[in-house]
Amino acid sequence: MMILQVNQLSKSFGADTILTNIKLEVRSRDRIAVVGRNGAGKSTLLKIIAGKLSYEKGDIIKPKDLTMGYLDQHSGLDSKLTLKEELLSVFDFLKKMEKEMRAIEEKMAQAGPDKLESLMKTYDRLQQEFKDKGGYQYEAEVRSVMHGLGFAGFDDSVRVQDLSGGQKTRLALGKMLLTKPDLLILDEPTNHLDIDTLTWLEQYLQSYSGAILIVSHDRYFLDKVVTQVYEITRSQSKKYIGNYSSYLQLKAEQLERETKLYEKQQDEIAKLQDFVDRNLARASTTKRAQSRRKQLERMEIMDKPLGDEKSASFRFEITRQSGNDVLRVEDLTVSYQDQPPLLRSLDFRITRGESVALVGPNGIGKSTLLKALIQKLQPVSGTIATGSHVSIGYYDQEQAELTSSKRVLDELWDDYPEMNEKDIRTCLGNFLFSGEDVLKPVHALSGGEKARLALAKLMLQKANFLILDEPTNHLDLDSKEVLENALIDYPGTILFVSHDRYFINRIATKVLELSRDKAEEYLGDYDYYTEKKAQQLELKELEKQTEERQKAASEKPGAKKSYEEEKELKRKERQRQRRIEDIETRITAIEEQIEKYEELLCNPDVFQDHEKVQEIHSENEQLNEELEQLLSEWETLSTNE
């Protein structure tokens, strides 16, 4: 079913046309990505659809009862409520319904026969609506979202106002997901999410009941979630069926096809024109030449395929190669002033030519460690030793190194005064700053433009050891690819933090997994790291099972080990199967009992007994809780076959 249509939509900011004749269709359960360069108008389009921004031309057609949820990339919450209270506030209407039901129960207990029937009907309607809208499971949904978005370990007393900016954005995302609108509009929802949370969000959105419209620069995420892609380029839109990888393939095939057709037509035009030029003046062939000329005039000339827009172009060079040992960290403990240690007793080493990805959950201290390595934060104890001839270039995800009041041109020129203006402008041109763009103040730049400016400064440093904190944040997909290629060709050493799994895969030769008291090495890219992690979990489980079998065998020393092990395994399998059967029987019984209770509540004799009604509701709640636990256990046992 069609839930939203955008027809011939146009939008301008002053003299700058951002969108022209945009067409977009959303059906129920569609998963749509809007892609394009930074500044192409992706966020503008989402804001227009969400009703946050006006437009000059076109139509947006949608049903009156369509519910939309819009999450801006800079969204955040500011509230004095606790985290759980803030998320539960989504279900205030259910709490209100519950109060109404309790009030009706009290009235029913005291009502006469003349009013009882009317109260029963009202109560029955409310109870059904309460059930349909998730009245019996909304608290479980809140717990699931809190756990998925990384808030499970937070104290119940933590308030929204005490969270960081990134945490507030995550909480806003969680609140949006719980509202379950018909159309979910998400602008860069993967910002501020670690890899575990990203994986959870992918799974959540895959099973989401409504339609989803997404802008994201995370290629892994788009591949997992979306089934359609709308590309916005040169202010116009084009639709592609499939995920992001399919879009890239279809786009390349389309360009190749259009280029061949254009070249074929140009060859035909050249041949016809040549015949006309050679034969028009000759009496014997004039008519044929005139016929060819008319054919040329009637021909609909194809425009030359434009292909992709101009991309940034740069490479990282070094002035001098470092020694083999680039960085050695021993027994390092790091903390902020008057705070308990964030990281303790870390040991790791980086050698020349390595490209090391630093991974770990949000808040573990990855950015903090980088600040300690570049001496912006004094360690509590331990040593940080750089090797001979090591020069460090640092990229800050917050672009704190940029001066907001300076012009773009001066931001580079002040750091490299020995360079002439032409060379500075050429460098900025390679990062897509051209003409009047170089005279803009830094504070007026978008997040993507600031990121490109910071990369330009980094390139001019010509350092042989790059330390990068989320270098792909704010970059569009094309700029990410250019950065990846530049780093792959870089002759120095790299240590970087990133949540972009595609980027890690392309760049990393080693993964360093950070925990509070350890930095564990994995030699390989992100896929290798996840594979090894899975193997480690399997190995731990196997070791646990082996220990249990050995323990069981040691209790009967006279018997053969192999026989006892086999016997133990068979016994455990029988136990598992019996437990599954018991659970399934109990689930059936609970569901039947809940159904009976609901039928009882429709009985006039029961309605008149207030205590009985309260007792049934209490029993129902307990049964629902037990049902939830049994379903979780059943799922665990069933997946352990």
ZAMARGU-4260 file (C-alpha; in steps of 0.2 Angstrom, whole numbers, plus 5000, padded with zeros to 4 digits):
<rodrens>
0) 5000/5000/5000 | 5006/5017/4995 | 5009/5028/5011 | 5018/5043/5003 | 5022/5051/4986
5) 5033/5065/4982 | 5030/5072/4965 | 5040/5085/4955 | 5047/5093/4971 | 5059/5108/4970
10) 5068/5117/4983 | 5080/5132/4983 | 5090/5142/4995 | 5091/5159/4988 | 5099/5157/4970
15) 5106/5140/4974 | 5094/5126/4968 | 5096/5111/4979 | 5082/5099/4973 | 5073/5099/4956
20) 5058/5088/4951 | 5061/5075/4964 | 5050/5060/4963 | 5050/5047/4977 | 5037/5034/4982
25) 5035/5025/4999 | 5025/5009/5002 | 5021/5001/5018 | 5036/4991/5024 | 5048/4999/5011
30) 5066/5001/5016 | 5073/5016/5007 | 5090/5024/5007 | 5093/5041/5000 | 5111/5043/4995
35) 5122/5057/4987 | 5137/5068/4990 | 5137/5080/5005 | 5127/5095/5001 | 5117/5086/4988
40) 5101/5089/4997 | 5098/5072/5006 | 5094/5080/5023 | 5084/5094/5015 | 5073/5081/5007
45) 5070/5072/5023 | 5066/5088/5032 | 5053/5093/5019 | 5045/5075/5020 | 5044/5077/5039
50) 5036/5094/5037 | 5051/5103/5045 | 5055/5113/5030 | 5045/5122/5016 | 5047/5119/4997
55) 5043/5130/4982 | 5035/5117/4969 | 5028/5100/4969 | 5017/5089/4979 | 5018/5078/4994
60) 5004/5066/4995 | 5000/5056/5011 | 4985/5049/5021 | 4979/5061/5035 | 4981/5047/5048
65) 4999/5043/5043 | 5011/5044/5058 | 5029/5049/5055 | 5044/5049/5066 | 5059/5060/5061
70) 5076/5059/5069 | 5088/5073/5064 | 5107/5068/5064 | 5109/5081/5078 | 5094/5076/5088
75) 5095/5075/5107 | 5084/5075/5122 | 5085/5087/5137 | 5075/5081/5151 | 5075/5080/5170
80) 5068/5062/5169 | 5079/5046/5171 | 5083/5036/5156 | 5070/5023/5159 | 5057/5036/5164
85) 5060/5045/5147 | 5058/5030/5137 | 5042/5024/5147 | 5035/5041/5143 | 5031/5035/5126
90) 5018/5024/5133 | 5009/5037/5144 | 4994/5033/5134 | 4994/5015/5140 | 4996/5020/5158
95) 4981/5031/5156 | 4971/5017/5148 | 4976/5006/5163 | 4970/5019/5175 | 4954/5020/5166
100) 4952/5001/5167 | 4955/5001/5185 | 4942/5015/5188 | 4929/5005/5178 | 4933/4990/5188
105) 4929/4999/5204 | 4913/5006/5196 | 4908/4989/5190 | 4910/4982/5207 | 4897/4994/5214
110) 4886/4997/5198 | 4868/4991/5197 | 4861/4980/5183 | 4856/4995/5173 | 4873/5002/5171
115) 4883/4986/5172 | 4881/4982/5154 | 4887/4999/5147 | 4902/4998/5159 | 4906/4980/5153
120) 4906/4986/5135 | 4917/5000/5138 | 4929/4989/5149 | 4929/4976/5135 | 4934/4989/5122
125) 4947/4997/5133 | 4955/4980/5137 | 4956/4975/5119 | 4963/4991/5114 | 4976/4990/5128
130) 4981/4973/5123 | 4982/4977/5104 | 4993/4992/5108 | 5005/4982/5118 | 4999/4985/5135
135) 5006/4969/5142 | 5023/4970/5134 | 5029/4988/5133 | 5040/4987/5148 | 5049/4972/5140
140) 5051/4982/5124 | 5059/4997/5134 | 5071/4985/5142 | 5076/4978/5125 | 5079/4995/5117
145) 5089/5001/5132 | 5100/4985/5131 | 5102/4986/5112 | 5107/5004/5113 | 5120/5001/5126
150) 5111/5009/5141 | 5109/4992/5151 | 5123/4995/5163 | 5117/5013/5167 | 5111/5016/5185
155) 5092/5019/5187 | 5096/5036/5194 | 5105/5043/5179 | 5095/5057/5172 | 5094/5062/5153
160) 5102/5079/5156 | 5118/5071/5163 | 5121/5061/5147 | 5134/5066/5134 | 5128/5073/5117
165) 5131/5056/5108 | 5121/5047/5122 | 5107/5059/5121 | 5106/5056/5102 | 5106/5037/5105
170) 5092/5039/5118 | 5082/5050/5106 | 5084/5036/5093 | 5078/5023/5106 | 5062/5034/5110
175) 5059/5036/5091 | 5059/5017/5089 | 5047/5014/5103 | 5034/5026/5096 | 5033/5014/5080
180) 5027/5027/5068 | 5021/5021/5050 | 5035/5030/5042 | 5052/5031/5051 | 5063/5044/5044
185) 5081/5043/5050 | 5095/5055/5046 | 5112/5047/5050 | 5106/5036/5064 | 5122/5026/5065
190) 5132/5041/5071 | 5137/5039/5089 | 5134/5020/5088 | 5147/5007/5092 | 5149/4991/5082
195) 5138/4980/5094 | 5124/4993/5094 | 5125/4995/5075 | 5122/4976/5073 | 5107/4977/5085
200) 5100/4992/5076 | 5102/4982/5059 | 5092/4968/5066 | 5079/4979/5074 | 5075/4988/5058
205) 5075/4972/5047 | 5060/4967/5057 | 5052/4984/5059 | 5033/4984/5055 | 5032/5001/5046
210) 5042/5009/5032 | 5059/5016/5034 | 5067/5031/5025 | 5086/5033/5029 | 5101/5044/5025
215) 5117/5035/5030 | 5135/5034/5025 | 5138/5017/5033 | 5139/5005/5018 | 5138/4989/5029
220) 5122/4996/5037 | 5114/5001/5021 | 5118/4983/5013 | 5109/4975/5028 | 5094/4986/5030
225) 5088/4994/5013 | 5080/4986/4998 | 5079/5002/4987 | 5091/5017/4984 | 5086/5034/4978
230) 5102/5044/4972 | 5102/5063/4973 | 5114/5070/4961 | 5115/5087/4952 | 5098/5091/4961
235) 5089/5077/4953 | 5084/5059/4959 | 5085/5042/4952 | 5078/5026/4959 | 5088/5009/4960
240) 5081/4993/4966 | 5091/4983/4979 | 5103/4987/4993 | 5118/4998/4992 | 5130/4986/4983
245) 5117/4982/4970 | 5115/5001/4968 | 5133/5003/4964 | 5133/4989/4952 | 5117/4995/4943
250) 5123/5012/4942 | 5140/5007/4934 | 5130/4996/4922 | 5118/5010/4917 | 5133/5022/4914
255) 5142/5009/4903 | 5126/5006/4893 | 5122/5025/4891 | 5140/5028/4886 | 5139/5015/4873
260) 5123/5021/4866 | 5129/5039/4866 | 5145/5034/4857 | 5135/5024/4844 | 5124/5038/4840
265) 5139/5050/4839 | 5147/5038/4826 | 5130/5038/4816 | 5129/5057/4816 | 5147/5058/4810
270) 5144/5046/4796 | 5128/5055/4791 | 5136/5072/4792 | 5151/5066/4782 | 5139/5059/4768
275) 5130/5076/4767 | 5146/5086/4766 | 5153/5075/4752 | 5137/5073/4742 | 5126/5088/4744
280) 5135/5098/4730 | 5135/5084/4717 | 5120/5083/4706 | 5119/5064/4706 | 5118/5062/4724
285) 5110/5079/4730 | 5093/5070/4734 | 5101/5057/4745 | 5112/5070/4754 | 5096/5080/4757
290) 5087/5065/4764 | 5102/5061/4776 | 5102/5079/4782 | 5083/5078/4786 | 5087/5062/4795
295) 5100/5072/4805 | 5087/5086/4809 | 5074/5073/4815 | 5086/5064/4826 | 5084/5066/4845
300) 5102/5070/4850 | 5107/5061/4867 | 5116/5071/4880 | 5133/5064/4884 | 5132/5054/4900
305) 5139/5064/4914 | 5145/5050/4926 | 5149/5055/4944 | 5152/5072/4950 | 5169/5078/4954
310) 5178/5069/4968 | 5191/5075/4981 | 5209/5070/4975 | 5223/5068/4987 | 5237/5057/4994
315) 5246/5056/5010 | 5265/5058/5009 | 5279/5057/5021 | 5295/5068/5023 | 5305/5054/5031
320) 5303/5036/5035 | 5302/5030/5053 | 5312/5016/5062 | 5304/4999/5063 | 5298/5002/5081
325) 5285/5016/5079 | 5275/5015/5096 | 5278/5005/5112 | 5265/5006/5126 | 5269/4997/5143
330) 5259/4996/5159 | 5249/5011/5154 | 5235/5018/5166 | 5225/5033/5160 | 5211/5043/5169
335) 5204/5061/5169 | 5208/5072/5183 | 5200/5066/5200 | 5192/5052/5191 | 5195/5033/5193
340) 5206/5025/5180 | 5197/5023/5163 | 5211/5011/5156 | 5224/5002/5166 | 5239/4991/5163
345) 5239/4992/5144 | 5253/4984/5134 | 5254/4984/5115 | 5266/4988/5101 | 5265/4995/5083
350) 5278/4993/5070 | 5282/5002/5054 | 5269/5000/5040 | 5255/4993/5051 | 5238/4999/5049
355) 5230/4996/5066 | 5211/4998/5070 | 5207/5001/5088 | 5189/4994/5092 | 5179/4993/5107
360) 5162/4998/5114 | 5157/5016/5116 | 5164/5024/5132 | 5178/5011/5134 | 5191/5025/5131
365) 5197/5023/5113 | 5198/5042/5110 | 5205/5045/5128 | 5219/5033/5123 | 5223/5042/5107
370) 5224/5059/5117 | 5236/5051/5129 | 5247/5045/5115 | 5248/5062/5107 | 5252/5070/5125
375) 5235/5079/5126 | 5232/5069/5142 | 5244/5065/5155 | 5244/5046/5159 | 5243/5041/5178
380) 5257/5028/5176 | 5266/5018/5163 | 5276/5023/5147 | 5272/5028/5130 | 5288/5027/5119
385) 5289/5032/5100 | 5303/5025/5089 | 5316/5035/5080 | 5311/5048/5067 | 5293/5046/5071
390) 5282/5061/5067 | 5264/5061/5072 | 5249/5068/5062 | 5233/5068/5072 | 5215/5069/5066
395) 5202/5074/5079 | 5184/5068/5076 | 5178/5084/5084 | 5189/5096/5073 | 5194/5105/5088
400) 5210/5109/5079 | 5201/5121/5067 | 5199/5139/5072 | 5181/5144/5069 | 5184/5162/5066
405) 5197/5160/5052 | 5194/5159/5033 | 5196/5142/5025 | 5211/5149/5015 | 5219/5156/5031
410) 5217/5140/5041 | 5229/5131/5030 | 5240/5146/5025 | 5243/5151/5044 | 5250/5134/5047
415) 5261/5134/5031 | 5266/5152/5028 | 5281/5147/5017 | 5268/5140/5004 | 5262/5153/4991
420) 5243/5156/4989 | 5242/5147/4972 | 5248/5131/4980 | 5237/5133/4995 | 5222/5135/4983
425) 5227/5120/4973 | 5228/5110/4989 | 5210/5116/4994 | 5204/5112/4976 | 5209/5094/4978
430) 5198/5094/4993 | 5183/5102/4983 | 5185/5119/4990 | 5185/5130/4974 | 5182/5149/4970
435) 5173/5158/4984 | 5172/5143/4995 | 5190/5146/5001 | 5185/5163/5008 | 5171/5156/5019
440) 5173/5156/5038 | 5177/5139/5046 | 5161/5140/5057 | 5150/5142/5042 | 5156/5125/5035
445) 5146/5109/5036 | 5152/5094/5045 | 5158/5086/5029 | 5167/5101/5023 | 5176/5103/5040
450) 5181/5085/5039 | 5189/5088/5022 | 5198/5104/5028 | 5205/5094/5043 | 5211/5081/5031
455) 5219/5094/5020 | 5229/5100/5035 | 5234/5082/5039 | 5240/5079/5022 | 5251/5095/5022
460) 5260/5088/5038 | 5268/5074/5029 | 5269/5064/5045 | 5275/5046/5045 | 5263/5040/5059
465) 5244/5045/5057 | 5233/5044/5072 | 5215/5045/5066 | 5199/5047/5078 | 5184/5043/5067
470) 5191/5050/5051 | 5175/5044/5041 | 5162/5054/5052 | 5153/5067/5042 | 5161/5061/5025
475) 5150/5056/5011 | 5152/5039/5003 | 5162/5045/4989 | 5174/5055/5000 | 5176/5039/5011
480) 5182/5029/4996 | 5194/5043/4991 | 5201/5043/5009 | 5202/5024/5009 | 5212/5023/4993
485) 5224/5037/5000 | 5227/5028/5016 | 5230/5011/5007 | 5243/5019/4997 | 5251/5028/5012
490) 5269/5023/5015 | 5269/5026/5034 | 5260/5019/5049 | 5242/5021/5054 | 5232/5019/5071
495) 5214/5023/5069 | 5197/5022/5078 | 5182/5019/5067 | 5165/5011/5069 | 5164/5010/5050
500) 5166/4991/5047 | 5168/4993/5028 | 5182/5006/5031 | 5191/4994/5044 | 5190/4980/5032
505) 5199/4990/5018 | 5212/4998/5029 | 5216/4987/5044 | 5231/4975/5044 | 5228/4972/5063
510) 5214/4975/5075 | 5217/4980/5093 | 5202/4976/5104 | 5202/4988/5119 | 5195/4983/5136
515) 5197/4992/5153 | 5213/4982/5157 | 5219/4974/5141 | 5222/4978/5122 | 5221/4961/5113
520) 5228/4960/5096 | 5221/4951/5080 | 5231/4950/5065 | 5220/4954/5050 | 5205/4964/5045
525) 5188/4966/5053 | 5180/4951/5045 | 5195/4941/5052 | 5193/4949/5069 | 5174/4944/5070
530) 5178/4926/5064 | 5192/4924/5078 | 5180/4931/5091 | 5167/4919/5086 | 5180/4905/5087
535) 5185/4910/5104 | 5167/4910/5110 | 5165/4892/5103 | 5181/4887/5111 | 5176/4893/5128
540) 5160/4884/5127 | 5169/4868/5121 | 5181/4870/5136 | 5167/4872/5148 | 5158/4856/5141
545) 5175/4847/5142 | 5178/4852/5160 | 5160/4846/5164 | 5163/4829/5155 | 5180/4827/5164
550) 5172/4831/5181 | 5158/4818/5178 | 5171/4805/5172 | 5182/4808/5187 | 5167/4804/5199
555) 5167/4786/5192 | 5186/4781/5190 | 5182/4763/5186 | 5173/4766/5170 | 5180/4770/5153
560) 5181/4789/5149 | 5175/4788/5132 | 5160/4778/5137 | 5156/4790/5151 | 5158/4806/5140
565) 5146/4799/5127 | 5134/4794/5141 | 5135/4811/5149 | 5132/4819/5132 | 5117/4808/5128
570) 5110/4812/5146 | 5112/4831/5143 | 5103/4830/5126 | 5089/4820/5134 | 5087/4833/5148
575) 5087/4847/5135 | 5074/4839/5124 | 5063/4835/5140 | 5065/4853/5145 | 5060/4859/5128
580) 5044/4848/5129 | 5040/4854/5146 | 5042/4872/5141 | 5031/4870/5126 | 5018/4861/5137
585) 5018/4875/5150 | 5017/4889/5136 | 5002/4881/5129 | 4994/4880/5146 | 4998/4898/5150
590) 4991/4904/5134 | 4975/4894/5137 | 4974/4901/5155 | 4976/4919/5149 | 4962/4916/5137
595) 4951/4909/5150 | 4955/4924/5162 | 4950/4936/5147 | 4934/4927/5145 | 4930/4927/5163
600) 4932/4946/5163 | 4918/4947/5151 | 4907/4937/5164 | 4894/4949/5173 | 4896/4939/5189
605) 4915/4942/5189 | 4913/4961/5184 | 4903/4963/5200 | 4917/4956/5211 | 4930/4970/5212
610) 4942/4959/5222 | 4940/4945/5209 | 4944/4957/5194 | 4960/4963/5203 | 4965/4945/5207
615) 4963/4940/5189 | 4973/4955/5182 | 4987/4951/5195 | 4987/4933/5189 | 4987/4938/5171
620) 5002/4949/5174 | 5012/4935/5182 | 5007/4923/5168 | 5013/4936/5155 | 5030/4938/5164
625) 5032/4919/5165 | 5028/4917/5147 | 5041/4930/5142 | 5054/4920/5152 | 5049/4903/5145
630) 5050/4910/5127 | 5067/4916/5130 | 5073/4900/5138 | 5065/4890/5124 | 5074/4900/5111
635) 5091/4898/5119 | 5088/4879/5121 | 5082/4877/5103 | 5097/4886/5096 | 5110/4875/5106
640) 5106/4860/5095
</rodrens>
